[in-house]
Every structure is written in C-alpha cells, then in structure tokens.
Amino acid sequence: MNIMRPVTAAVLASSLSVPALAETQDSIYLNPFAGYQLFDHKRDLSETGTFGLGIEYRFLPNWALEAVYSRADANRKDAPGHSEFEEVRVDGTYYFAGPDAVWNPYLSVGAGHADFGMDDTGYNTAGTDHDETRVNLGGGVRYNISDRVSLRGDLREFHGIDESTFDTMVSLGLSVAFHRTTSEPEPAPEPAPKDSDNDGVPNSKDQCPNTPAGAEVNSRGCELDSDNDGVVNSKDQCPDTAIGAEVDKTGCEGVTETVETMDLRVQFPTNSAQIDDTYDAELLRVAEFMEENPETVAEIAGHTDSMGAANYNQNLSQQRAESVADRLISVHGIKADRVSAVGYGEAEPVATNDTAAGRAQNRRVEARIQVLR
C-alpha cells in the first residue's frame, strides 16, 4: 500500500474543510503514538500493538481536525500467518477546555480507510487482501506538560461498515505543538453624530439648531435661562432677577424706552469684528450724550444684511456690537453697567436686501440711548 498518498490526501482534506477564521492563536500538533488494538472475533486476528502518527490542526480554542496514519502486524488466531494492517483516517475533535488549561478532555469522531493486507504465506483474515471503510468514536484527555509538549491518552471504538465489525484501540501519545498568533483587525470607529452648531447636542436631538457659538445649552440643545425670566443667559444682563419679576429684553427689571438712536458710521473688515481709533469721533457723540444725560443707558445694536447663513450673521453682528461697546467703555469712560451689546443679525433690515445699496444700509451699528420708565 502507498502510505504517503493517503496521508497527504487526508491532511489536504482536513485543511480545506477548515473555515478561514481570525483567532488569537491556532496550533498544529505532531502526534506520534503507540497503542494496543483488539480486533473483532470475525477477523480471526490476535490483539496487537499499533503505532501511528497524527497531524492535528486546532483552529479554534475548542475545535480541531486531525489526519492520522497507523499500522500494525497482527497474527492470526486459528491458523498460521499474519495481517499487515494499515489505516488512514480523519477525525474531528471537540475539547472541553481551552488550550491553556493543563487538562484538556475531549471527544472525537471520524472515518477512514483500513487495509488488512496479506502476508507472504498468502493468508489474512479473508484469505485475500481486504480493504475496508471504518468509522470511529472515542475520547481521551490531553495533559499539557508545557506550552509546546503534551501527553495524550485515547480510547476509541471502530466500526467496519463492510462486514459490521467492531474493533477497539487504546493508545498513548506524545504531542509537539507549533503555535501561530494572529491579530483580529480593530473595529472601525463609529461615525460621530453630526452637530451643526457645535453645542454638544447632535442634530437628531437638537430642538434649537442655531444656538450661538459658546452658549450654554440643555439636553435639547436650547440655550439656558438660569433665572427663568424669559431671557436666555447669553443675552441676560441681569442674571439673578427675582422670580416673577417683569424684565426687559436684556433680562433686567423695569421697562426701558429708547429716547435717541444714533447710527454709527463704523466699517469693519470683511468677516471681522476688529476696530481701532479711526471711529472714536463717532463713539464720542454717544459718550457725550450719555454724560449729559446720566439717567440713560446705551444698547449697542449690531445688524447685517441677509447674505450668508443666518447663524453666521447673528454671531458676527453680536461680535461687532461687543467691539463697539467695549471701546465705548475702555476708551470713552462710560461705566460698563450702562452699556450693553446685542446682535440682531439680519432680523431688523431698514432697506431691501435685493440691491447692493439696500444691503449696505442694513450693515450697520446703532447706539440706542434708553431710559428706565
């Protein structure tokens, strides 16, 4: 019998039947073994020693496939002669413990091809060469001496399909392991939810999608109103008003009346809120009026045309109003509690936004001089 051909075929069959799985570690074992085989009485063969070699592929922590070659030289019981026995089989094995455990009990099932060959006297169990298909069921335990070397004890029952025979074998083997470690790919990061106004609340949950940059918001994405006076924190100049108090649009108690509105001829660079001393003469008109009327306060109101996004225009008008208010305080000496800055964006046009001239009129800064009534 050609030994290498069936062994090669069995190893190839076992490797093709294993799915390509990315595991932390897989192992290949070389399993030489020696055993004792008891044949069915129909075979007329004496019990005999059996020797073999297995190549086992443990592709999952608890699962393995093994290609096995074994041979024996069994004497006849009731007549002279002997049988040169050879077998190739493939077994599937389930381990009850992981490969790192010291004790690895297992169950196996498999099938193979056995050849009870004739000796030189011309005799064997059937009087001629006899090939047979055998299936097997068995179990055993692997004892890990180290990461590379282990002992394996095995008990197995074979069933010859052709003549309904039952053979038994017990064996002890020494295994040498060859390990391969593989890395699973890192999972792709989940895409971050879109948050258009950058307030920390994703668009899908944001009930106020255009809050100003930096504003404090609640879980719904709406600006906070800490004193519950109806004016959000970013515009509330009196953040601690009493509960139920009547407040104006700046969040302060009382009602203000605008007694004078001054258009300030202040021009800003494109997309900028920076100003210098070029416009101090304009601001001086406001400062002098307020000094002459100490009971007044000033709201610096910033406005834009309708070009661009409304949220962007709102933020830009607020920044420009704050720049003018800061200079009125720091350069012209008006007390900070008499000056406020409010950006109205494109909400209060004084001319059409359909023409260049109209848009120019709408890009303005106003000083609204007010008194408390």
C-alpha positions as CSV (number, residue, x, y, z in Angstrom):
1,M,0.0,0.0,0.0
2,N,1.3,3.5,-0.9
3,I,1.4,5.2,2.6
4,M,2.3,8.8,1.6
5,R,-0.5,9.2,-0.9
6,P,-3.4,8.7,1.6
7,V,-1.7,10.6,4.3
8,T,-1.2,13.6,2.0
9,A,-4.8,13.4,0.8
10,A,-6.1,13.3,4.4
11,V,-4.0,16.3,5.5
12,L,-5.2,18.3,2.4
13,A,-8.8,17.3,3.0
14,S,-8.6,18.4,6.7
15,S,-7.0,21.8,5.8
16,L,-9.6,22.5,3.1
17,S,-12.5,21.8,5.4
18,V,-11.5,24.4,8.0
19,P,-13.0,27.8,7.5
20,A,-10.7,30.8,7.5
21,L,-11.2,32.3,10.9
22,A,-9.1,35.0,12.5
23,E,-8.4,33.8,16.0
24,T,-6.0,34.9,18.7
25,Q,-4.0,31.6,18.4
26,D,-4.2,28.4,16.4
27,S,-1.9,25.4,16.7
28,I,-0.6,22.4,14.8
29,Y,0.3,19.3,16.7
30,L,2.5,16.4,15.6
31,N,1.1,13.4,17.5
32,P,3.2,10.1,17.4
33,F,1.5,7.4,19.4
34,A,1.7,3.7,20.4
35,G,-1.4,1.7,21.2
36,Y,-3.0,-1.7,21.7
37,Q,-5.7,-2.9,19.3
38,L,-8.3,-5.6,19.9
39,F,-10.0,-6.9,16.7
40,D,-13.5,-8.2,16.3
41,H,-13.7,-12.1,16.5
42,K,-14.8,-12.2,12.9
43,R,-11.4,-11.1,11.8
44,D,-9.6,-14.1,13.4
45,L,-6.7,-11.7,14.4
46,S,-4.9,-11.6,17.8
47,E,-4.6,-8.4,19.8
48,T,-1.6,-6.5,18.7
49,G,0.4,-3.3,19.2
50,T,-0.4,-0.5,16.8
51,F,1.8,2.5,16.0
52,G,1.0,5.8,14.2
53,L,1.3,9.5,13.6
54,G,-1.3,12.2,13.6
55,I,-1.2,15.8,12.3
56,E,-3.7,17.9,14.2
57,Y,-4.9,21.4,13.4
58,R,-6.5,23.2,16.4
59,F,-8.2,26.1,14.5
60,L,-10.4,27.2,17.4
61,P,-9.9,27.0,21.2
62,N,-12.2,24.0,21.4
63,W,-12.1,22.5,18.0
64,A,-9.5,20.6,16.0
65,L,-9.1,18.3,12.9
66,E,-6.6,15.5,12.7
67,A,-5.2,13.4,9.9
68,V,-3.9,10.0,11.3
69,Y,-1.9,7.2,9.8
70,S,-1.5,3.9,11.8
71,R,-0.2,0.4,11.2
72,A,0.1,-3.0,12.9
73,D,1.3,-6.5,12.3
74,A,-1.4,-8.9,13.7
75,N,-1.1,-12.7,13.9
76,R,-3.9,-15.0,13.0
77,K,-5.6,-16.7,15.9
78,D,-6.5,-20.1,14.5
79,A,-4.1,-20.5,11.6
80,P,-0.6,-19.6,10.6
81,G,0.1,-16.2,9.0
82,H,-0.5,-12.6,9.9
83,S,-2.1,-9.4,8.5
84,E,-0.1,-6.3,7.7
85,F,-2.7,-3.7,8.8
86,E,-2.6,0.0,7.7
87,E,-5.2,2.8,8.1
88,V,-5.6,6.4,7.2
89,R,-8.4,8.4,8.8
90,V,-9.6,12.0,9.5
91,D,-11.0,12.8,13.0
92,G,-12.9,15.9,14.3
93,T,-12.2,16.7,17.9
94,Y,-14.0,18.8,20.5
95,Y,-12.0,19.9,23.6
96,F,-13.9,20.7,26.8
97,A,-11.2,23.2,27.9
98,G,-9.1,25.8,26.2
99,P,-5.5,25.2,25.0
100,D,-4.1,27.0,28.1
101,A,-5.7,24.6,30.5
102,V,-3.4,21.8,32.0
103,W,-6.0,19.1,31.4
104,N,-7.9,19.0,28.1
105,P,-10.5,16.2,27.9
106,Y,-12.1,15.7,24.5
107,L,-14.4,13.7,22.3
108,S,-13.7,12.6,18.7
109,V,-15.5,11.2,15.7
110,G,-14.0,10.3,12.4
111,A,-13.8,8.0,9.4
112,G,-11.1,6.4,7.3
113,H,-9.8,3.6,5.1
114,A,-8.2,0.4,6.5
115,D,-6.2,-2.2,4.6
116,F,-5.8,-5.7,6.1
117,G,-3.0,-6.9,3.9
118,M,-1.9,-10.5,3.1
119,D,1.4,-11.8,4.5
120,D,4.0,-13.8,2.4
121,T,2.1,-17.1,3.2
122,G,-0.8,-15.8,1.2
123,Y,-3.2,-15.7,4.2
124,N,-5.1,-13.0,6.0
125,T,-8.5,-12.8,7.7
126,A,-10.4,-13.3,4.5
127,G,-7.8,-15.2,2.5
128,T,-7.2,-12.2,0.2
129,D,-6.2,-8.6,0.5
130,H,-9.1,-6.8,2.2
131,D,-9.9,-3.0,2.1
132,E,-12.5,-1.6,4.5
133,T,-14.1,1.7,5.4
134,R,-14.2,2.2,9.2
135,V,-15.9,5.0,11.2
136,N,-14.8,5.7,14.8
137,L,-16.0,7.3,18.0
138,G,-13.7,8.0,21.0
139,G,-12.5,10.2,23.7
140,G,-9.5,11.0,25.8
141,V,-7.5,13.6,27.6
142,R,-4.5,15.8,26.7
143,Y,-2.2,16.8,29.5
144,N,0.0,19.9,28.8
145,I,3.5,19.5,30.2
146,S,4.4,22.8,28.7
147,D,3.3,25.2,26.0
148,R,4.9,23.0,23.4
149,V,4.8,19.4,24.8
150,S,1.9,17.4,26.0
151,L,0.8,13.8,26.6
152,R,-2.4,12.3,25.2
153,G,-4.3,9.3,26.2
154,D,-7.0,7.9,23.9
155,L,-9.7,5.2,23.8
156,R,-11.5,4.6,20.5
157,E,-14.1,2.2,19.1
158,F,-14.0,1.4,15.3
159,H,-16.9,0.1,13.2
160,G,-16.1,-1.7,10.0
161,I,-19.0,-0.8,7.7
162,D,-18.5,-3.6,5.1
163,E,-18.7,-6.6,7.4
164,S,-20.2,-4.8,10.5
165,T,-17.2,-5.4,12.7
166,F,-16.2,-3.7,16.0
167,D,-12.5,-3.1,16.9
168,T,-11.2,-1.3,20.0
169,M,-7.9,0.6,20.4
170,V,-6.3,2.3,23.5
171,S,-3.3,4.5,22.9
172,L,-0.8,6.9,24.5
173,G,1.0,9.6,22.6
174,L,3.4,12.5,22.9
175,S,2.5,15.7,21.1
176,V,4.7,18.6,20.0
177,A,2.8,21.9,19.3
178,F,3.6,24.7,16.8
179,H,1.6,27.8,17.6
180,R,0.7,30.8,15.4
181,T,-0.7,34.0,16.9
182,T,-2.9,36.2,14.7
183,S,-4.4,39.6,15.5
184,E,-8.0,40.5,14.8
185,P,-8.5,43.8,13.0
186,E,-9.5,46.8,15.1
187,P,-13.2,47.6,14.6
188,A,-13.9,50.6,12.5
189,P,-14.8,53.6,14.7
190,E,-18.4,54.6,14.6
191,P,-19.1,57.9,12.8
192,A,-19.6,60.8,15.1
193,P,-23.2,62.2,15.1
194,K,-23.5,65.4,13.2
195,D,-23.7,68.6,15.3
196,S,-24.0,71.6,13.0
197,D,-24.0,74.3,15.7
198,N,-21.3,72.6,17.8
199,D,-23.3,72.8,21.0
200,G,-22.6,69.2,22.0
201,V,-26.2,68.0,21.1
202,P,-26.4,66.0,17.8
203,N,-28.7,67.3,15.1
204,S,-31.1,64.4,15.6
205,K,-31.9,65.6,19.2
206,D,-31.3,69.4,18.8
207,Q,-34.5,71.3,19.1
208,C,-32.7,74.6,18.8
209,P,-30.3,74.0,15.9
210,N,-28.8,77.5,15.6
211,T,-27.6,78.4,19.0
212,P,-24.8,81.0,19.1
213,A,-21.2,79.7,19.5
214,G,-20.2,79.0,23.1
215,A,-23.7,79.3,24.5
216,E,-24.7,77.0,27.4
217,V,-27.5,74.6,26.3
218,N,-29.6,71.9,27.9
219,S,-30.1,68.3,26.7
220,R,-32.4,69.5,23.9
221,G,-29.8,71.9,22.5
222,C,-31.6,75.1,23.7
223,E,-29.9,78.0,25.5
224,L,-30.2,78.0,29.3
225,D,-32.3,80.6,31.2
226,S,-31.0,80.2,34.7
227,D,-33.3,82.7,36.4
228,N,-36.4,81.7,34.3
229,D,-37.1,85.3,33.3
230,G,-37.6,84.5,29.6
231,V,-34.2,85.9,28.5
232,V,-31.5,83.3,27.7
233,N,-28.2,83.5,29.6
234,S,-26.2,84.8,26.6
235,K,-28.4,87.9,26.4
236,D,-29.4,88.3,30.1
237,Q,-27.6,91.3,31.6
238,C,-29.3,90.8,34.9
239,P,-28.9,87.0,35.5
240,D,-30.3,87.0,39.1
241,T,-33.7,88.7,38.8
242,A,-36.4,87.7,41.3
243,I,-38.9,85.0,40.3
244,G,-41.9,86.6,38.6
245,A,-40.3,90.0,38.1
246,E,-41.1,91.9,34.9
247,V,-37.9,92.3,32.8
248,D,-37.0,93.9,29.5
249,K,-35.3,92.2,26.6
250,T,-31.9,92.4,28.4
251,G,-33.3,90.4,31.4
252,C,-33.4,93.4,33.7
253,E,-36.3,94.6,35.8
254,G,-38.3,97.7,34.6
255,V,-39.2,98.8,31.1
256,T,-36.8,100.8,29.0
257,E,-37.7,103.4,26.4
258,T,-35.5,104.4,23.6
259,V,-35.1,108.2,23.5
260,E,-32.4,108.5,20.9
261,T,-31.0,106.2,18.2
262,M,-27.6,107.1,16.7
263,D,-26.3,105.5,13.6
264,L,-22.6,104.9,14.0
265,R,-20.6,105.1,10.8
266,V,-18.3,102.2,11.7
267,Q,-17.0,99.9,9.0
268,F,-15.4,96.5,9.7
269,P,-13.1,94.5,7.5
270,T,-14.8,91.5,5.8
271,N,-15.7,88.7,8.3
272,S,-14.0,90.8,11.1
273,A,-15.2,92.5,14.3
274,Q,-12.0,94.4,15.0
275,I,-12.0,98.2,15.2
276,D,-9.4,100.8,16.2
277,D,-9.3,104.6,17.0
278,T,-10.5,105.5,13.4
279,Y,-14.0,105.7,14.7
280,D,-13.5,107.3,18.1
281,A,-15.1,110.5,16.8
282,E,-18.3,108.6,16.1
283,L,-18.3,107.0,19.6
284,L,-17.6,110.3,21.2
285,R,-21.0,111.5,20.1
286,V,-22.6,108.7,22.2
287,A,-20.3,109.2,25.2
288,E,-21.1,113.0,25.3
289,F,-24.8,112.5,25.1
290,M,-24.7,109.9,27.9
291,E,-22.6,112.2,30.1
292,E,-25.2,115.0,29.6
293,N,-28.0,112.5,30.5
294,P,-26.7,110.4,33.4
295,E,-30.1,108.6,33.7
296,T,-29.6,106.9,30.3
297,V,-28.1,103.6,29.2
298,A,-27.0,102.5,25.7
299,E,-27.7,99.4,23.8
300,I,-25.2,98.9,21.0
301,A,-27.1,97.0,18.3
302,G,-25.3,95.2,15.5
303,H,-27.0,94.4,12.2
304,T,-26.1,92.6,9.0
305,D,-27.6,92.1,5.5
306,S,-29.1,88.8,4.5
307,M,-26.1,87.5,2.6
308,G,-24.7,84.3,4.1
309,A,-26.1,81.9,6.7
310,A,-28.4,83.4,9.4
311,N,-26.5,81.8,12.2
312,Y,-23.2,83.2,11.0
313,N,-24.7,86.7,10.6
314,Q,-26.1,86.5,14.1
315,N,-22.7,85.7,15.6
316,L,-20.9,88.3,13.5
317,S,-23.4,91.1,14.5
318,Q,-23.0,90.2,18.2
319,Q,-19.2,90.3,18.0
320,R,-19.2,93.7,16.2
321,A,-21.7,95.2,18.7
322,E,-19.5,94.0,21.6
323,S,-16.4,95.5,19.9
324,V,-18.1,98.9,19.8
325,A,-19.4,98.6,23.4
326,D,-16.0,97.6,24.7
327,R,-14.4,100.7,23.1
328,L,-17.1,103.0,24.4
329,I,-16.3,101.7,28.0
330,S,-12.5,101.4,27.8
331,V,-11.7,104.5,25.7
332,H,-14.5,106.9,26.5
333,G,-15.1,106.1,30.1
334,I,-18.7,105.0,30.1
335,K,-19.4,102.7,33.0
336,A,-19.9,99.1,32.0
337,D,-23.3,98.7,33.7
338,R,-24.7,101.5,31.4
339,V,-23.7,99.8,28.1
340,S,-25.0,96.5,26.6
341,A,-24.3,94.8,23.2
342,V,-27.0,92.9,21.3
343,G,-26.5,91.3,17.9
344,Y,-29.6,91.2,15.7
345,G,-28.1,89.6,12.6
346,E,-30.3,90.1,9.6
347,A,-33.5,90.3,11.6
348,E,-34.1,94.1,11.5
349,P,-33.4,95.4,8.0
350,V,-34.0,99.1,7.3
351,A,-33.8,98.7,3.5
352,T,-34.3,95.9,0.9
353,N,-31.6,93.2,0.7
354,D,-32.2,92.8,-3.0
355,T,-29.9,95.6,-4.0
356,A,-26.3,96.4,-3.1
357,A,-27.3,99.9,-1.8
358,G,-30.0,98.3,0.4
359,R,-27.6,95.7,1.8
360,A,-25.1,98.4,2.6
361,Q,-27.7,100.3,4.7
362,N,-28.6,97.1,6.6
363,R,-24.9,96.5,7.6
364,R,-24.9,99.0,10.4
365,V,-24.2,99.6,14.1
366,E,-26.7,101.6,16.2
367,A,-26.4,103.2,19.6
368,R,-29.9,103.1,21.2
369,I,-30.0,105.5,24.1
370,Q,-32.6,104.4,26.6
371,V,-34.1,105.5,29.9
372,L,-35.8,103.3,32.5
373,R,-39.5,104.3,33.0
